[in-house]
Amino acid sequence: METKEIKKQIEPYLKIIPLGGLGEVGRNMMLVEYKDSILVIDMGFRMPEEDMPGIDYIIPNIAYLTKNKKYKNIVGVLFTHGHYDHIGAVPYIMARIGNPPIYASPLTRGIILKRQEELPTQPKLKITEVKDGSKIDLGPFKVEFFKQTHTIPDNLGIFIETPVGNVVHTSDFKFDKYPVNETPTDFARLKKIGERGITLLMSDSTGAEQEGHSLSEKEINKNLGEIFKKTKGRIIVATFSSLINRLQQIITLSEKHGRKVAIVGHSMKTNIWLTKELGLLKAKKGTIIKKVSDVNNYKDDEVTIMCTGAQGEETAGLMKIVLKEHPTISIKPGDTMVFSSSVIPGNERAVQSLKDDLLRQNAIIYHYGMMDIHAGGHAKQDELKEMINTMKPRFFMPVHGQYSMLVANARLAEEECNIAKSDIIVADNGNIINLQKNKAYIDKKEVPANYVMVDGLGIGDVGEIVLRDRQVLAEDGIFVVIAIVNKKTGKVQTSPDIISRGFVYLKESQELLKETRKRVVGAIEEATGSGRIVNWTYMKDKVRDDIGEFLFKKTERRPMVLPVIIEV
Ligand SMILES: [Zn+2]
């Protein structure tokens, strides 16, 4: 009896370890570990939060893999699709984990390779192309890919046969019976997968707070078509460069209405070139205007301009056009501007001022708030329920999304799909979910999953301290005090120098400076006493604290005070 008990205890678990993407939108990365084998699913980044000056991206923390060279256990890296929140961190991570073999669909592969080129000294990636139905054996895992509809072609869900049971990862998905540029969702195939018995379903939660069913691309197409039909002037469409299927719609509609298409924005050009090469985007010969400057050779009703920058991004194509900074295209009265994307939270103000600028230049605007000219790429509640009911999993784990989205998806499973609350795992990044055929629980132990920030070529070297300094600098500026102190007498020689940026305009603050100088001398000489040997660190701290407090009293601002004390 006792030996049996021991044997039971050491029976290995399958470990699911989310390193990113839970409790946040973006930065998706997940580990599936069994004994000495690790599968990696996706490697995405996310955009920084508003209070992170200078940070380019946030990427997953891979300390768990790099510690003790655990990455040597990686049997494969699987990618679901080519969106940057799933592949964007590749150039920052692959070399650090020994460049393990990658499995990705043709378009995802193309986008990953393009992304690699954006950063110097990258290893040559080993990518095996996979497609709907591809099967590969990776250590103890038998992996099979299945097509999922989203806003980008070549999106794959993942089915993994493991020693403890079958695991399904949905990827980002929505159900669309009438998609554009894709085959419709294959419900029969999904049902077959479900019939194989699913131990754990990990399902996209991004749309879980929204009722109903996501809009079909067919509806979008109809509404966009109406705009094309009635517009006499030029049409300018701003959308995400990653919404490949939307780009296809605009191209097809332009062809139908006798318009040529000019593309403004580097990422959009790249994506169109890539998808055309792979045969995943169709445009008749001559539809795409090769040189953007040729736009002006066509009549207004013969032109569509597709551009990036629907979020009001400062460096994107649309912003340049609106600010008259684009070399050849500017807004003409009567231009019709179509925003075919939603506004990402945090970008509302930028988009608002963009719209105002366009209206000042007499453009006509359509945006998704006015009519359905945008559909998100994520399943809403009806589709999420259908996914759960199709897979009928033993255990359910919501992934991809803010915590509230994960909870919303969990509630759907519990309240509408009859999955017991105890069989639903709402996890956080860094959790280890232990899984067996009839048992799943979150381990007490965790792995590091905190933010790793990318700034320029630096990965992770901007930590919390640097970031805090930047926040202070951004808010109230910097105030540098330079004082020369005689080592022997402890007296301050000459009046202290003051340099300041972003705090007050010094020329207009002579009174304040005069008093500050006096305080600096006072603080130093109080610390040095009457010439005795002093603790220089203590003196600096005292100057910083005294001056900081004084400036706050006078201005209610807290600049970063940097005392520089020079001994002579
Ligand atoms: Zn996506």
Residues whose N, C-alpha, C, O or C-beta is under 5 A from the ligand:
A	BS01	ZN	H83 D172
